[in-house]
Amino acid sequence: MNNLRILNSKEKKKIIEQVKNYFGIENLELDYIFLMSDERKVYLVSEDAARVELDMLRVNSLGLYFGAFEDNFRLSIEGAQLIGRKAKKNVVELNDDTKWLEGNDIEVSGENGLKIVKCKNDFLGTGQLKNGTLINYVSKERRIK
């Protein structure tokens, strides 16, 4: 069973600051409650969720999946869509999203590290740029065939 716990304001602020600094965001207001699972996945729920006794629920997840802690904090597809427009650095823009949405890695230039992947006005999630290869994190269930 996957337990969820509400993060306190200090933990929430730490995640927001990390995301702001890494992606070059000046102002990031996320007026949500942050929940963390045992697997270190972070979910966002509305303030109304505070009224629900989470201990009484048997759920695997709740709210919007924002990202997870691995080596760094990696945004989910929805997390990238939520903050992508504000990101000023660590964004890779693709001319064509087909290969990415099929789940393929893509050759791009730039500094190694986590990147928000964008094509035109669409934010497609995050990838890990390593030695000129943007490693795809789109899950198999979400890839186009």
C-alpha positions as CSV (number, residue, x, y, z in Angstrom):
1,M,0.0,0.0,0.0
2,N,1.2,3.4,-0.9
3,N,0.9,6.0,1.9
4,L,0.4,9.7,1.2
5,R,1.5,12.4,3.6
6,I,0.8,16.1,3.5
7,L,4.1,18.1,3.2
8,N,4.5,20.9,5.6
9,S,5.2,24.5,4.3
10,K,8.9,24.1,4.7
11,E,9.0,20.9,2.6
12,K,6.7,22.5,0.0
13,K,8.8,25.7,-0.2
14,K,11.9,23.6,-0.7
15,I,10.4,21.8,-3.8
16,I,9.1,25.1,-5.2
17,E,12.5,26.8,-4.8
18,Q,14.3,23.8,-6.4
19,V,11.9,24.0,-9.4
20,K,12.2,27.8,-9.6
21,N,16.0,27.8,-9.5
22,Y,16.5,24.9,-11.9
23,F,14.1,26.2,-14.6
24,G,14.9,29.9,-14.1
25,I,11.4,30.8,-12.9
26,E,11.0,34.2,-11.2
27,N,7.6,33.8,-9.7
28,L,5.9,30.5,-9.1
29,E,2.7,30.4,-7.1
30,L,1.4,26.9,-6.5
31,D,-1.6,27.3,-4.2
32,Y,-2.0,23.6,-3.6
33,I,-1.5,21.1,-0.9
34,F,1.6,18.9,-1.7
35,L,1.3,15.2,-0.9
36,M,4.2,12.8,-1.0
37,S,4.0,9.0,-1.5
38,D,6.3,6.4,-0.1
39,E,7.9,6.2,-3.6
40,R,8.8,9.9,-3.3
41,K,6.2,11.0,-5.8
42,V,4.6,14.4,-5.3
43,Y,0.9,15.1,-6.0
44,L,-0.9,18.4,-5.9
45,V,-4.5,18.7,-4.5
46,S,-6.7,21.7,-3.9
47,E,-6.9,23.3,-0.5
48,D,-10.3,21.5,0.0
49,A,-8.5,18.2,0.3
50,A,-7.2,19.3,3.7
51,R,-10.7,18.6,5.1
52,V,-10.5,14.9,4.1
53,E,-8.9,12.5,6.6
54,L,-6.3,10.8,4.4
55,D,-5.7,8.2,7.0
56,M,-9.2,6.9,6.5
57,L,-8.8,6.5,2.7
58,R,-7.2,3.6,0.9
59,V,-5.8,5.2,-2.2
60,N,-2.6,4.9,-4.3
61,S,-2.7,8.4,-5.5
62,L,-4.7,11.6,-5.2
63,G,-4.7,14.8,-7.2
64,L,-2.3,15.8,-10.0
65,Y,1.0,13.9,-10.3
66,F,3.5,16.8,-10.2
67,G,6.8,15.0,-10.2
68,A,9.2,12.6,-8.3
69,F,12.5,12.7,-6.5
70,E,15.2,10.7,-8.2
71,D,18.6,12.2,-8.3
72,N,16.8,15.6,-8.7
73,F,13.2,16.5,-8.8
74,R,11.8,15.3,-12.1
75,L,8.6,16.9,-13.3
76,S,5.8,14.7,-14.7
77,I,4.2,15.5,-18.0
78,E,1.5,17.4,-16.1
79,G,4.1,19.1,-14.0
80,A,5.9,20.3,-17.1
81,Q,2.7,21.6,-18.5
82,L,1.8,23.4,-15.3
83,I,5.1,25.4,-15.0
84,G,6.5,25.2,-18.6
85,R,5.4,28.6,-19.8
86,K,7.3,30.3,-16.9
87,A,10.5,28.3,-17.4
88,K,13.4,30.4,-18.8
89,K,16.1,27.8,-18.8
90,N,16.6,24.0,-19.1
91,V,13.9,23.8,-21.9
92,V,14.5,21.9,-25.1
93,E,12.3,22.9,-28.1
94,L,11.6,20.3,-30.7
95,N,10.5,21.0,-34.3
96,D,8.5,17.8,-34.5
97,D,7.0,16.0,-31.6
98,T,6.3,12.6,-33.3
99,K,9.5,10.8,-32.4
100,W,9.2,12.0,-28.8
101,L,5.6,11.0,-28.4
102,E,6.4,7.6,-29.8
103,G,8.9,7.1,-26.9
104,N,12.1,7.6,-28.8
105,D,15.2,9.3,-27.5
106,I,16.3,12.3,-29.5
107,E,19.7,13.7,-30.4
108,V,20.0,17.4,-29.3
109,S,22.7,19.7,-28.3
110,G,23.0,21.4,-24.9
111,E,24.2,20.9,-21.3
112,N,23.5,17.6,-19.6
113,G,20.7,17.5,-17.1
114,L,16.9,17.4,-16.8
115,K,15.0,19.4,-19.5
116,I,11.4,20.4,-20.1
117,V,10.5,19.2,-23.6
118,K,8.5,21.6,-25.7
119,C,7.2,21.6,-29.3
120,K,5.6,24.9,-30.4
121,N,3.1,25.7,-27.6
122,D,2.9,22.2,-26.2
123,F,4.8,21.0,-23.2
124,L,5.5,17.2,-23.6
125,G,7.1,16.4,-20.2
126,T,10.7,16.1,-19.2
127,G,13.8,14.3,-20.5
128,Q,17.3,13.7,-19.3
129,L,19.9,15.2,-21.7
130,K,23.1,13.2,-21.5
131,N,26.0,13.5,-24.0
132,G,23.7,14.9,-26.8
133,T,20.9,12.4,-26.3
134,L,17.6,13.5,-24.8
135,I,16.4,10.4,-22.9
136,N,12.6,10.0,-23.1
137,Y,10.6,9.5,-19.9
138,V,7.1,9.1,-21.6
139,S,5.6,6.0,-20.1
140,K,4.7,3.1,-22.4
141,E,1.0,3.6,-21.7
142,R,1.1,7.2,-22.9
143,R,3.2,6.8,-26.1
144,I,1.5,7.0,-29.5
145,K,1.7,3.9,-31.7
